[in-house]
Amino acid sequence: AGVYTHVSALSVAAPFRRHGLASRLMAQVEMLSVLEFGSGYVDLYVKADNTRAVEYYRRLGYATHRVVPRYYDDGADALDMRKPLP
């Protein structure tokens, strides 16, 4: 699989949402992943039923790589979403 970067969590406090902070953080992660580590892709897990988050990551260029059944403590499935890096 080679070198890759995994994003464990991305959260922005409510008063600071809708200002592009999360997108800028993700862009920095992606840039540094390539420049500093030579990563081939970034991956992250998101709850399959979290449509808002899934659509957000799709807009950033992430695609579903696989479904991880019962990944979360409540039994919910996760989507392993990945974005190839240049």
N, C-alpha and C positions, 0 to 999 in steps of 0.2 A: 504493500500500500504506500510505502514511502513516507516522507515527512508530511504531517498535516497539523492543523491547529484545531483544537476543540474549544468552543465557547460553552462554558458551563452555565452562565447566567448573564442576563442583560436586563437591567432594571433602571428606570428613571423615576425619581420621586414625582408624584402627581403635579405639584405646582410648576414643574419644569418640563412637562410633556408637551408635545406638539410644537417643539422649537427645533427639531432636527438633531437633538443631542444623540439619540440612539443611533441614528444613521451615521453621524460623524464618528461615533465610537466604533461602529462596525467597520467603517472605511479605514480607520486607523489600524484596527486589528488585522484587516486584510493586507494593508500595505506593509506593516511590520512583519507579518507572517512570511511574506515573500522576501523582503529585503534582509531581514535578520536571520531567518530560519530556513529559507528556501522551501517553504510549504507548498505542496501541490494543490491543496484545497483546504477550505474551512468547513467544519461540520458542527452541528448543534442538534439537540433534541428539543422537540416542542410537543406539547400535548396535542394529539390528533384532533380533538374537538375544540381546540382554541383557534377558531377560524380567523380571528383578528390577527393573531401572531403569525399563523401560517401564511396569510395573505401578505403581511408585512415582509416576511422573509422572502417570499416569492418576488415581490417588487424589488428586493435587493439582489435578485439573481440566484437565490437558493432554490433547489429542486429536491423533491422527496427521493431519497436513495432507497429507503426501506422502511417498513413498519416494524416497530419493536413491541410485540404484544405484552400487555400488562406491565409496562415499564415502571409506572408510577405506583405509589403506595395505595392509592384508591382503586387500582386495577385498570386505570386508563392506559390506552396504547400511546406510544410516542412515535413521532415521525423523525427519522434520522434524515435531516436536511443537509445538503452539501452544495458548496459553490466552488467550482474550479477556479484556481488562481492562475494568472499569466506566468 
